[in-house]
Amino acid sequence: MSDPLVDKIQRNPRYLELKKKRSSFGWLLTALMMIVYYGYIALIAFDKPFLAQPIGAGVTTLGIPIGMGVIIFTIVITGIYVRRANSEFDALTAEILKDAAK
């Protein structure tokens, strides 16, 4: 058996818009994260001398700040997704639920 409220929401053009926007944005961020992460892993696998270059006169190598950059990038894109979800996606969801309650 199907719930009429669920059917009404699924037929709503705003719901379809929300699904499309959320999905495409999620895939974009996923692709960016995969490029950054697997790019770093590829550097480790194929160009160790590049990452092993010391920074200045210390013992810290170039791989350390690049690895930290990967972590920071992850935090940044998570923040970007949360910000968009809390503004645009939540607003669309509220409109959809308002329309469904009519």
N, CA, C and O atoms as a GROMACS GRO file, in nm:
protein
  408
    1MET      N    1   0.083  -0.117   0.000
    1MET     CA    2   0.000   0.000   0.000
    1MET      C    3   0.089   0.124   0.000
    1MET      O    4   0.197   0.126   0.059
    2SER      N    5   0.040   0.224  -0.066
    2SER     CA    6   0.115   0.347  -0.080
    2SER      C    7   0.049   0.458   0.000
    2SER      O    8  -0.074   0.470   0.004
    3ASP      N    9   0.132   0.539   0.064
    3ASP     CA   10   0.081   0.651   0.142
    3ASP      C   11   0.053   0.767   0.046
    3ASP      O   12   0.141   0.805  -0.031
    4PRO      N   13  -0.068   0.825   0.049
    4PRO     CA   14  -0.101   0.935  -0.042
    4PRO      C   15  -0.013   1.058  -0.021
    4PRO      O   16   0.016   1.130  -0.116
    5LEU      N   17   0.029   1.083   0.102
    5LEU     CA   18   0.116   1.197   0.130
    5LEU      C   19   0.252   1.178   0.063
    5LEU      O   20   0.308   1.272   0.006
    6VAL      N   21   0.305   1.057   0.072
    6VAL     CA   22   0.434   1.028   0.008
    6VAL      C   23   0.422   1.043  -0.143
    6VAL      O   24   0.510   1.101  -0.207
    7ASP      N   25   0.314   0.992  -0.200
    7ASP     CA   26   0.293   1.006  -0.345
    7ASP      C   27   0.283   1.152  -0.386
    7ASP      O   28   0.338   1.192  -0.489
    8LYS      N   29   0.214   1.232  -0.305
    8LYS     CA   30   0.198   1.374  -0.335
    8LYS      C   31   0.334   1.446  -0.331
    8LYS      O   32   0.363   1.530  -0.416
    9ILE      N   33   0.416   1.411  -0.233
    9ILE     CA   34   0.549   1.472  -0.223
    9ILE      C   35   0.636   1.431  -0.342
    9ILE      O   36   0.704   1.514  -0.401
   10GLN      N   37   0.632   1.304  -0.376
   10GLN     CA   38   0.717   1.254  -0.486
   10GLN      C   39   0.678   1.312  -0.622
   10GLN      O   40   0.761   1.317  -0.712
   11ARG      N   41   0.555   1.353  -0.637
   11ARG     CA   42   0.511   1.414  -0.764
   11ARG      C   43   0.536   1.565  -0.768
   11ARG      O   44   0.525   1.626  -0.874
   12ASN      N   45   0.569   1.624  -0.656
   12ASN     CA   46   0.591   1.768  -0.646
   12ASN      C   47   0.715   1.807  -0.729
   12ASN      O   48   0.822   1.748  -0.711
   13PRO      N   49   0.702   1.905  -0.819
   13PRO     CA   50   0.818   1.948  -0.899
   13PRO      C   51   0.934   2.001  -0.814
   13PRO      O   52   1.050   1.987  -0.852
   14ARG      N   53   0.902   2.060  -0.701
   14ARG     CA   54   1.009   2.108  -0.612
   14ARG      C   55   1.087   1.992  -0.551
   14ARG      O   56   1.208   2.002  -0.530
   15TYR      N   57   1.018   1.882  -0.525
   15TYR     CA   58   1.086   1.763  -0.473
   15TYR      C   59   1.183   1.709  -0.578
   15TYR      O   60   1.296   1.673  -0.546
   16LEU      N   61   1.139   1.705  -0.701
   16LEU     CA   62   1.228   1.658  -0.808
   16LEU      C   63   1.347   1.752  -0.825
   16LEU      O   64   1.459   1.708  -0.850
   17GLU      N   65   1.321   1.882  -0.811
   17GLU     CA   66   1.430   1.981  -0.818
   17GLU      C   67   1.528   1.959  -0.703
   17GLU      O   68   1.650   1.963  -0.723
   18LEU      N   69   1.475   1.938  -0.583
   18LEU     CA   70   1.560   1.914  -0.466
   18LEU      C   71   1.646   1.790  -0.486
   18LEU      O   72   1.766   1.792  -0.460
   19LYS      N   73   1.585   1.682  -0.533
   19LYS     CA   74   1.660   1.559  -0.556
   19LYS      C   75   1.773   1.580  -0.656
   19LYS      O   76   1.885   1.534  -0.636
   20LYS      N   77   1.742   1.652  -0.764
   20LYS     CA   78   1.842   1.675  -0.868
   20LYS      C   79   1.956   1.762  -0.817
   20LYS      O   80   2.073   1.730  -0.839
   21LYS      N   81   1.923   1.872  -0.749
   21LYS     CA   82   2.026   1.962  -0.698
   21LYS      C   83   2.114   1.894  -0.594
   21LYS      O   84   2.236   1.902  -0.600
   22ARG      N   85   2.050   1.825  -0.501
   22ARG     CA   86   2.125   1.759  -0.394
   22ARG      C   87   2.215   1.650  -0.449
   22ARG      O   88   2.330   1.635  -0.406
   23SER      N   89   2.162   1.573  -0.542
   23SER     CA   90   2.240   1.465  -0.600
   23SER      C   91   2.358   1.516  -0.681
   23SER      O   92   2.470   1.468  -0.666
   24SER      N   93   2.333   1.614  -0.768
   24SER     CA   94   2.443   1.664  -0.851
   24SER      C   95   2.549   1.734  -0.767
   24SER      O   96   2.668   1.723  -0.796
   25PHE      N   97   2.508   1.807  -0.664
   25PHE     CA   98   2.604   1.873  -0.577
   25PHE      C   99   2.686   1.770  -0.499
   25PHE      O  100   2.807   1.786  -0.483
   26GLY      N  101   2.620   1.667  -0.451
   26GLY     CA  102   2.690   1.561  -0.379
   26GLY      C  103   2.791   1.489  -0.467
   26GLY      O  104   2.902   1.460  -0.422
   27TRP      N  105   2.753   1.461  -0.591
   27TRP     CA  106   2.847   1.395  -0.682
   27TRP      C  107   2.964   1.486  -0.718
   27TRP      O  108   3.077   1.439  -0.733
   28LEU      N  109   2.939   1.616  -0.731
   28LEU     CA  110   3.047   1.711  -0.760
   28LEU      C  111   3.149   1.711  -0.645
   28LEU      O  112   3.269   1.702  -0.668
   29LEU      N  113   3.099   1.723  -0.523
   29LEU     CA  114   3.190   1.723  -0.408
   29LEU      C  115   3.261   1.590  -0.392
   29LEU      O  116   3.378   1.586  -0.352
   30THR      N  117   3.194   1.481  -0.422
   30THR     CA  118   3.256   1.350  -0.417
   30THR      C  119   3.370   1.340  -0.518
   30THR      O  120   3.478   1.291  -0.486
   31ALA      N  121   3.345   1.388  -0.640
   31ALA     CA  122   3.449   1.384  -0.744
   31ALA      C  123   3.569   1.469  -0.703
   31ALA      O  124   3.683   1.427  -0.719
   32LEU      N  125   3.543   1.589  -0.649
   32LEU     CA  126   3.653   1.674  -0.604
   32LEU      C  127   3.734   1.606  -0.494
   32LEU      O  128   3.858   1.609  -0.496
   33MET      N  129   3.666   1.545  -0.399
   33MET     CA  130   3.735   1.479  -0.289
   33MET      C  131   3.818   1.361  -0.340
   33MET      O  132   3.930   1.339  -0.295
   34MET      N  133   3.762   1.286  -0.433
   34MET     CA  134   3.836   1.172  -0.488
   34MET      C  135   3.960   1.216  -0.564
   34MET      O  136   4.065   1.153  -0.555
   35ILE      N  137   3.948   1.326  -0.639
   35ILE     CA  138   4.063   1.378  -0.713
   35ILE      C  139   4.173   1.419  -0.616
   35ILE      O  140   4.290   1.386  -0.636
   36VAL      N  141   4.136   1.492  -0.511
   36VAL     CA  142   4.236   1.537  -0.414
   36VAL      C  143   4.298   1.419  -0.340
   36VAL      O  144   4.420   1.409  -0.330
   37TYR      N  145   4.215   1.330  -0.288
   37TYR     CA  146   4.266   1.218  -0.209
   37TYR      C  147   4.349   1.123  -0.295
   37TYR      O  148   4.462   1.090  -0.259
   38TYR      N  149   4.294   1.078  -0.407
   38TYR     CA  150   4.369   0.984  -0.489
   38TYR      C  151   4.488   1.050  -0.558
   38TYR      O  152   4.584   0.983  -0.594
   39GLY      N  153   4.481   1.181  -0.578
   39GLY     CA  154   4.598   1.253  -0.629
   39GLY      C  155   4.712   1.247  -0.528
   39GLY      O  156   4.828   1.227  -0.565
   40TYR      N  157   4.679   1.264  -0.401
   40TYR     CA  158   4.780   1.256  -0.296
   40TYR      C  159   4.836   1.113  -0.287
   40TYR      O  160   4.957   1.094  -0.276
   41ILE      N  161   4.748   1.015  -0.292
   41ILE     CA  162   4.793   0.876  -0.288
   41ILE      C  163   4.880   0.844  -0.410
   41ILE      O  164   4.979   0.772  -0.398
   42ALA      N  165   4.844   0.898  -0.526
   42ALA     CA  166   4.926   0.876  -0.647
   42ALA      C  167   5.064   0.940  -0.631
   42ALA      O  168   5.164   0.883  -0.675
   43LEU      N  169   5.069   1.057  -0.568
   43LEU     CA  170   5.200   1.118  -0.541
   43LEU      C  171   5.284   1.029  -0.451
   43LEU      O  172   5.404   1.011  -0.474
   44ILE      N  173   5.222   0.974  -0.349
   44ILE     CA  174   5.294   0.884  -0.259
   44ILE      C  175   5.346   0.762  -0.336
   44ILE      O  176   5.459   0.719  -0.316
   45ALA      N  177   5.263   0.709  -0.423
   45ALA     CA  178   5.300   0.587  -0.495
   45ALA      C  179   5.402   0.611  -0.605
   45ALA      O  180   5.491   0.528  -0.626
   46PHE      N  181   5.390   0.723  -0.676
   46PHE     CA  182   5.470   0.739  -0.797
   46PHE      C  183   5.576   0.849  -0.790
   46PHE      O  184   5.662   0.854  -0.878
   47ASP      N  185   5.574   0.935  -0.692
   47ASP     CA  186   5.674   1.043  -0.686
   47ASP      C  187   5.717   1.069  -0.541
   47ASP      O  188   5.704   1.180  -0.490
   48LYS      N  189   5.769   0.964  -0.478
   48LYS     CA  190   5.815   0.977  -0.340
   48LYS      C  191   5.925   1.081  -0.323
   48LYS      O  192   5.926   1.152  -0.223
   49PRO      N  193   6.018   1.093  -0.418
   49PRO     CA  194   6.121   1.196  -0.401
   49PRO      C  195   6.064   1.338  -0.392
   49PRO      O  196   6.118   1.422  -0.320
   50PHE      N  197   5.957   1.365  -0.464
   50PHE     CA  198   5.894   1.497  -0.457
   50PHE      C  199   5.841   1.524  -0.316
   50PHE      O  200   5.864   1.631  -0.260
   51LEU      N  201   5.770   1.427  -0.260
   51LEU     CA  202   5.713   1.444  -0.127
   51LEU      C  203   5.819   1.440  -0.018
   51LEU      O  204   5.798   1.492   0.092
   52ALA      N  205   5.934   1.378  -0.046
   52ALA     CA  206   6.040   1.365   0.054
   52ALA      C  207   6.130   1.487   0.062
   52ALA      O  208   6.222   1.491   0.144
   53GLN      N  209   6.106   1.586  -0.022
   53GLN     CA  210   6.190   1.707  -0.018
   53GLN      C  211   6.170   1.779   0.114
   53GLN      O  212   6.057   1.807   0.155
   54PRO      N  213   6.281   1.809   0.182
   54PRO     CA  214   6.267   1.880   0.310
   54PRO      C  215   6.225   2.026   0.287
   54PRO      O  216   6.258   2.088   0.186
   55ILE      N  217   6.152   2.077   0.384
   55ILE     CA  218   6.113   2.218   0.380
   55ILE      C  219   6.213   2.294   0.468
   55ILE      O  220   6.221   2.270   0.588
   56GLY      N  221   6.288   2.382   0.408
   56GLY     CA  222   6.388   2.459   0.482
   56GLY      C  223   6.498   2.369   0.536
   56GLY      O  224   6.537   2.272   0.471
   57ALA      N  225   6.548   2.403   0.654
   57ALA     CA  226   6.659   2.328   0.714
   57ALA      C  227   6.610   2.222   0.812
   57ALA      O  228   6.690   2.149   0.870
   58GLY      N  229   6.479   2.212   0.830
   58GLY     CA  230   6.424   2.118   0.927
   58GLY      C  231   6.406   1.978   0.871
   58GLY      O  232   6.453   1.947   0.761
   59VAL      N  233   6.339   1.895   0.947
   59VAL     CA  234   6.316   1.757   0.907
   59VAL      C  235   6.178   1.736   0.844
   59VAL      O  236   6.148   1.627   0.796
   60THR      N  237   6.096   1.839   0.845
   60THR     CA  238   5.962   1.828   0.786
   60THR      C  239   5.974   1.826   0.635
   60THR      O  240   6.044   1.908   0.575
   61THR      N  241   5.904   1.731   0.574
   61THR     CA  242   5.908   1.718   0.429
   61THR      C  243   5.785   1.782   0.366
   61THR      O  244   5.690   1.819   0.435
   62LEU      N  245   5.788   1.793   0.237
   62LEU     CA  246   5.678   1.854   0.162
   62LEU      C  247   5.549   1.772   0.173
   62LEU      O  248   5.439   1.827   0.160
   63GLY      N  249   5.562   1.643   0.198
   63GLY     CA  250   5.444   1.556   0.210
   63GLY      C  251   5.354   1.590   0.327
   63GLY      O  252   5.233   1.570   0.321
   64ILE      N  253   5.413   1.643   0.435
   64ILE     CA  254   5.334   1.674   0.555
   64ILE      C  255   5.235   1.787   0.529
   64ILE      O  256   5.116   1.768   0.556
   65PRO      N  257   5.275   1.903   0.477
   65PRO     CA  258   5.175   2.008   0.453
   65PRO      C  259   5.076   1.971   0.343
   65PRO      O  260   4.961   2.014   0.346
   66ILE      N  261   5.119   1.892   0.246
   66ILE     CA  262   5.024   1.849   0.142
   66ILE      C  263   4.920   1.756   0.204
   66ILE      O  264   4.801   1.767   0.173
   67GLY      N  265   4.963   1.664   0.290
   67GLY     CA  266   4.869   1.576   0.360
   67GLY      C  267   4.774   1.654   0.449
   67GLY      O  268   4.655   1.623   0.456
   68MET      N  269   4.826   1.755   0.517
   68MET     CA  270   4.739   1.841   0.598
   68MET      C  271   4.640   1.916   0.509
   68MET      O  272   4.526   1.940   0.547
   69GLY      N  273   4.685   1.953   0.390
   69GLY     CA  274   4.596   2.019   0.294
   69GLY      C  275   4.480   1.931   0.255
   69GLY      O  276   4.368   1.978   0.238
   70VAL      N  277   4.506   1.801   0.240
   70VAL     CA  278   4.398   1.706   0.207
   70VAL      C  279   4.296   1.703   0.320
   70VAL      O  280   4.175   1.704   0.296
   71ILE      N  281   4.344   1.700   0.443
   71ILE     CA  282   4.254   1.698   0.558
   71ILE      C  283   4.174   1.828   0.566
   71ILE      O  284   4.053   1.825   0.589
   72ILE      N  285   4.240   1.940   0.548
   72ILE     CA  286   4.171   2.070   0.552
   72ILE      C  287   4.070   2.081   0.439
   72ILE      O  288   3.960   2.133   0.458
   73PHE      N  289   4.106   2.032   0.319
   73PHE     CA  290   4.013   2.032   0.206
   73PHE      C  291   3.887   1.954   0.240
   73PHE      O  292   3.776   1.996   0.207
   74THR      N  293   3.904   1.840   0.307
   74THR     CA  294   3.789   1.758   0.347
   74THR      C  295   3.697   1.836   0.441
   74THR      O  296   3.575   1.834   0.425
   75ILE      N  297   3.755   1.905   0.537
   75ILE     CA  298   3.676   1.984   0.631
   75ILE      C  299   3.604   2.098   0.558
   75ILE      O  300   3.487   2.127   0.587
   76VAL      N  301   3.673   2.162   0.466
   76VAL     CA  302   3.614   2.275   0.392
   76VAL      C  303   3.495   2.230   0.306
   76VAL      O  304   3.390   2.293   0.309
   77ILE      N  305   3.512   2.120   0.231
   77ILE     CA  306   3.399   2.079   0.146
   77ILE      C  307   3.283   2.026   0.229
   77ILE      O  308   3.168   2.036   0.187
   78THR      N  309   3.312   1.971   0.346
   78THR     CA  310   3.203   1.931   0.436
   78THR      C  311   3.128   2.055   0.482
   78THR      O  312   3.004   2.055   0.485
   79GLY      N  313   3.199   2.159   0.516
   79GLY     CA  314   3.135   2.285   0.556
   79GLY      C  315   3.053   2.346   0.444
   79GLY      O  316   2.945   2.400   0.467
   80ILE      N  317   3.106   2.338   0.322
   80ILE     CA  318   3.032   2.390   0.206
   80ILE      C  319   2.901   2.314   0.188
   80ILE      O  320   2.797   2.375   0.165
   81TYR      N  321   2.906   2.181   0.200
   81TYR     CA  322   2.784   2.102   0.186
   81TYR      C  323   2.684   2.136   0.297
   81TYR      O  324   2.565   2.154   0.270
   82VAL      N  325   2.731   2.143   0.420
   82VAL     CA  326   2.642   2.171   0.533
   82VAL      C  327   2.577   2.308   0.517
   82VAL      O  328   2.458   2.324   0.542
   83ARG      N  329   2.656   2.406   0.475
   83ARG     CA  330   2.601   2.540   0.456
   83ARG      C  331   2.491   2.542   0.350
   83ARG      O  332   2.385   2.602   0.370
   84ARG      N  333   2.517   2.474   0.238
   84ARG     CA  334   2.416   2.471   0.132
   84ARG      C  335   2.294   2.389   0.176
   84ARG      O  336   2.181   2.425   0.145
   85ALA      N  337   2.318   2.281   0.246
   85ALA     CA  338   2.206   2.198   0.293
   85ALA      C  339   2.120   2.275   0.391
   85ALA      O  340   1.997   2.267   0.386
   86ASN      N  341   2.183   2.350   0.480
   86ASN     CA  342   2.107   2.424   0.581
   86ASN      C  343   2.033   2.544   0.523
   86ASN      O  344   1.935   2.590   0.582
   87SER      N  345   2.076   2.594   0.410
   87SER     CA  346   2.007   2.709   0.352
   87SER      C  347   1.915   2.665   0.238
   87SER      O  348   1.793   2.662   0.254
   88GLU      N  349   1.973   2.632   0.127
   88GLU     CA  350   1.894   2.602   0.006
   88GLU      C  351   1.812   2.473   0.018
   88GLU      O  352   1.692   2.473  -0.010
   89PHE      N  353   1.876   2.364   0.059
   89PHE     CA  354   1.805   2.236   0.062
   89PHE      C  355   1.697   2.234   0.170
   89PHE      O  356   1.589   2.180   0.148
   90ASP      N  357   1.726   2.292   0.285
   90ASP     CA  358   1.625   2.295   0.392
   90ASP      C  359   1.507   2.385   0.354
   90ASP      O  360   1.393   2.355   0.388
   91ALA      N  361   1.535   2.496   0.283
   91ALA     CA  362   1.427   2.584   0.239
   91ALA      C  363   1.336   2.511   0.139
   91ALA      O  364   1.214   2.521   0.147
   92LEU      N  365   1.397   2.439   0.045
   92LEU     CA  366   1.317   2.362  -0.052
   92LEU      C  367   1.235   2.254   0.020
   92LEU      O  368   1.119   2.232  -0.015
   93THR      N  369   1.295   2.189   0.117
   93THR     CA  370   1.223   2.085   0.192
   93THR      C  371   1.104   2.144   0.265
   93THR      O  372   0.996   2.085   0.267
   94ALA      N  373   1.123   2.260   0.326
   94ALA     CA  374   1.012   2.326   0.397
   94ALA      C  375   0.899   2.362   0.301
   94ALA      O  376   0.782   2.345   0.334
   95GLU      N  377   0.933   2.411   0.180
   95GLU     CA  378   0.832   2.444   0.081
   95GLU      C  379   0.756   2.317   0.037
   95GLU      O  380   0.634   2.319   0.022
   96ILE      N  381   0.828   2.210   0.019
   96ILE     CA  382   0.766   2.084  -0.024
   96ILE      C  383   0.669   2.035   0.083
   96ILE      O  384   0.557   1.995   0.052
   97LEU      N  385   0.711   2.038   0.209
   97LEU     CA  386   0.624   1.993   0.317
   97LEU      C  387   0.503   2.084   0.334
   97LEU      O  388   0.394   2.038   0.367
   98LYS      N  389   0.524   2.215   0.311
   98LYS     CA  390   0.412   2.308   0.318
   98LYS      C  391   0.309   2.278   0.209
   98LYS      O  392   0.188   2.278   0.234
   99ASP      N  393   0.358   2.253   0.087
   99ASP     CA  394   0.268   2.218  -0.023
   99ASP      C  395   0.196   2.086   0.002
   99ASP      O  396   0.079   2.071  -0.034
  100ALA      N  397   0.266   1.990   0.064
  100ALA     CA  398   0.208   1.859   0.087
  100ALA      C  399   0.100   1.864   0.195
  100ALA      O  400   0.007   1.784   0.195
  101ALA      N  401   0.113   1.957   0.286
  101ALA     CA  402   0.016   1.968   0.396
  101ALA      C  403  -0.116   2.029   0.352
  101ALA      O  404  -0.215   2.018   0.424
  102LYS      N  405  -0.118   2.092   0.236
  102LYS     CA  406  -0.241   2.157   0.186
  102LYS      C  407  -0.347   2.055   0.152
  102LYS      O  408  -0.456   2.092   0.108
   0.00000   0.00000   0.00000
